Amino acid sequence: MNMHPAVRSCFQIRLTRLWCWIVLGMTGLLVVGCGFKMQGSVPLPFKSLHITIPQNTQFGADVRRAIQAISPDTRLIELSDATTKQVRELAQARLEQLDETRQQRIVALNAQGKVEEYELTLKFTFRLVNAKDQVILPATTLTATRSMPFDERVVQAKEGEAATLFKDMQKSLVTRIVRRISAPDITQRWETLSNATGEAAENIETVAPVNEPAIVPPMWQNPSLTPPPVSINPQ
């Protein structure tokens, strides 16, 4: 018995849709079987955290927002809420900034010997410690690099482009910082330190806390692309 073309077309469409749902369902089962989980909240093992990255910088604000996004139950303890001593008593852990540098390097010159391309680099060093100054994550340095063509005829525009590139590098570092402090080995280390008692606890090395920045330090300013004037001493 021949099927009417319109009916046959409708039947084929429904059959195709059915196979699509079957394939999607099997794919979902395979993904679950492999242990894959959708990215979302990754609660940090500590209930309170103090961050020494200056709060009044874009980078510091972004780090705080990112941590709150993955671990909303972790309370951020700020200097604006208490004294330095109280903050260290209230915070179960501290994310300490050890160093931050922004550099530019000439990587290409044109035929006239003028700068044609810069390499911009952002380096950030941090560590994670608990309230007893025991190291959860030792000093870790993250680096981001971008290349930028340069034209001295539009220095102001290039300064703006460099600022945009540094912001892009900051976003990259924020993601990497959050990913690092939420890794499984951090939770394991936290549990080890929390459960250490007696001689084992006494043998754990401690570090001196870093000084709290009162204002935005000069290191947070982007380097200028305009070379400083050369002083000429009269003979």
Secondary structure, 3 states (H helix, E strand, C coil): CCCCHHHHHHHHHHHHHHHHHHHHHHHHHHHHHCCCCCCCCCCCCCCEEEECCCCCCHHHHHHHHHHHHHCCCCEECCCCCCCHHHHHHHCCEEEEEEEEEEEEEEEEECCCCCEEEEEEEEEEEEEEEECCCEEEEEEEEEEEEEEEECCHHHHHHHHHHHHHHHHHHHHHHHHHHHHHHCCHHHHHHHHHHHHCCHHHHHCCCECCCCCCCCCCCHHHCCCCCCCCCCCCCCC
